Amino acid sequence: MHSGAVSGNGTRKPGRRSLSPALCAVLLWAGTALPAAVARAEFGLEEVANKARELARQPFSEKERQVPEWLTKITYDQWRDIRFRPDHALALDPAGRFRVQFFHTGLYYHRAVAINLVDGKGVRPVQFSPSQFDYGKNTFGKRVPADLGYAGLRLHYPINTPTYHDEVIVFVGASYFRALGKGEVYGLSARGIGVDTALPSPEEFPDFREFWLVTPQPGAASVTVYALLDGPSVTGAYRFDITPGDETTVNVACRIFLRRPVQKLGIAPLTSMFMRGENTTRVFQDFRPEIHDSDGLLLNFDGGEWLWRPLDNPTSVNASSFLMENPRGFGLIQRDREFDHYQDLETHSELRPSVWVSVQGEWGRGRVELVEIPTNREIDDNVVAFWVPDALPPSGDPLALAYTLFWGGGEASRPPGGRVIATRRDRGTHEGAHRLVVDFAGGELSRLREGKTPEAIVSVAGGAQAGELLEQQVVSNPAIGGWRLTCQVRPKTDRPLELRAFLRQDDHVLTETWSYVLR
């Protein structure tokens, strides 16, 4: 699984009656003229859903809007040298606070996407022109067709300083997109949908084939983008309400239509990278102590329980399922914010955003699935998490869901109590055993009564037949203002052994549940 997402500089990591706001935006766009509007009373998710429904009734075609073959054979360096001219950016609002730039097709991006501008009176196609791009050292600029089309788009908004338009969200490559909060750098990505992920059969990667950019009202703090998804097995309609800020929020509403049956449908997929962390036992010749965009999966169950699963880089593909009914949320989190733990002056892993999926409404029965794939390279996105519903609608009927994505480092309230700060492991002091060292901090842990040590509740899945809990102890950890749990476990079979633990005092739960699998 590779994100295919691209950062703002084009590098992959190693989105009045007489003069309408939309027309103002067009005039601000370097004088580029757009065709006359197609009159419509309104445009919204239902209009996109109607397109997706009709598309699902037709055979899938990969040929539509394909770019010239020669352009798909350019090198990565050649594609990187094609840059959008900032003075040609499309201003969505009269004040020019929300601006859009576009990506050029070629190399990885074999199909152009249609992009439209929407105001209260109609819909206008955004016209591609080679003059919008600087082709750098490339000599093929004059060969680029005038109607080529774009590979994707990125939205700019001043979130760090009032005078600079920061890149805040990017849509490019299949159904991938990623966003930033204030002071952050790009890390993990989201996707519109996952189809047959981590199965013996090939995974499908549907594309966002068309976008609609809605001009915001003057002074608005958010902007709306609609997208039409198309793939061999599914089509879909999406609404993204994007609010840039300290923690950028993206409200997502979607309608999914099945073109044909699928084995596994992944809702709100998150794709990240984990190569090395505090709990990794694999050896890498690298000066950096840790290398990851996310270090754990966080879950919030309907009953209120919070669960933390540290990520790892396994020696074989690992798929874990967490059965849930009406989940409150899940996310891939970058908790470790200490530069000293990464020592990377270029990538700044400590500034990578976390993404929390806050579920809207009741999603019913299903599971959150976590897939971890072995990797020796940090350019590989080897971690994915998504929701898999137990039941899918029949062909022709939509699966309608809504959720909010929170992109940022402000997970102070998730969970509201104590949390796992670090997980470490070694072979311990008992023959055939593993020692796990888990640090908890936050919530009430720093305010416990003098001399009152919290109690650790440690459980081994499968009971005594699966593994033996040899010892456990909890001690104060003044360095973090919290507590350290140390336990040793001896597996009794060759099968993966799941452990869970949390801290409590006088039957009052103080922390989230730590979950770990010994393999």
NORDA-V193199 format. One line per field, one symbol per residue. ss: DSSP state (a for helix, b for strand, c for the rest). psi: psi as a letter, one per 20 degrees, with the letter a starting at -180 (. if undefined). burial: b if it has 24 or more other ideal C-beta (glycine too) atoms within 12 Angstrom, else e. Layout:
BEGIN
ss->???
psi->???
burial->???
END
This chain:
BEGIN
ss->cccccbcccccbccccccccaaaaaaaacccccccccbbcccccaaaaaaaaaaaacccccccccbccaaaacccaaaaaccbbcaaacbbcccccccbbbbbbcbccbcbcbbbbbbcccbbbbccccaaabbccccccaaaccccccbbbbbbbbccccccccbbbbbbbcccbbbbcccccbcccbbbccbbccccccccbccbbbbbbbbccccccccbbbbbbbbcccbbbbbbbbbbccccbbbbbbbbbbbccccccbbbbbbbbcbbbccccccccccccccbbcccbbbbbcccccbbbbbcccccccbbbbbbbbcccbbbbbcccccaaacccccccaaabcbbbbbbbccccbbbbbbbbccccccccccbbbbbbbcccccccccbbbbbbbbbbcccccccccbbbbbbbbbcccccccbbbbbbbbcccaaacccccccbbbbbbccaaacbbbbbbbbbbbccccbbbbbbbbbbcccccbbbbbbbbbccbbcbcbbbbbbc
psi->ophiqqrhjjqqo..phhoqhghghghimkjpqqrqqopqhrpahhghhhghghhiiqqppihpkqrqhhhijrrghgghioppohijqophqhikgoqprqqqrrdhnipqqppqppaiiapppppqphiiqojciqjjhiipqhkgrqharppqqnhgqiipoqphqpopockqqqrqapjrqqdrqrqhqpolplrhqqqqnqqoiqqpppprqpjqirqppqqpqprhhqrqpqpoopoqagopqopppqoppphrqqhppoplqppapogpahjpiqppnpiphqoqhqjqppqorhiiqpppoqrrnrirpppqpopqpmqhrrrpqnhojohhigkoighmhijpqqppooppapibqbqppppppqqjpiipojpqqrpoqhpqqrphqqopqqrppooajmkhjnribqrphqpqqaiaiqpjrpppoppqrrcihijqqpjnpqppopqopibhhhrpohrqqpqqnhhjkbqpppqppoqirjqqopqqqrqrpljophrrpppqpp.
burial->bbbbbbbbebebbebeeeebbbbbbbebbeebebeeeeeeeebbbebbbebbbebbeeeeeeeebebeeebeebeeebbbbbbbebebbbbbbbebbbbbbbbbbbbbbbbbbbbbbbbeebbbbbbbbbebbebeebebbeebeeebbbbbbbbbbebeeeeebbbbbbbbbbbbbbbbbbebbbbbbbbbbbbbbbeeeebbbbbbbbbbbbbbeeeeebbbbbbbbbbbbbbbbbbbbbbbbebbbbbbbbbbbbbeebebbbbbbbbbbbbbbbbbeeeeeeebbbbbbbbbbbbbbeeebbbbbbbbbbeeebbbbbebeebbbbbbbbbbbeeebbebeebbbbbbbbbbbbbeeebeebbbbbbbbebeebebbbbbbbbbbeebeeeeebbbbbbbbbbbbbbeebbebbbbbbbbbeebeeeebbbbbbbbbbbbbeebeeeeebebbbbbbeeeeebbbbebebebbeeeebbbbbbbbbbeeeeebbbbbbbbbeeebbbbbbbbbbb
END
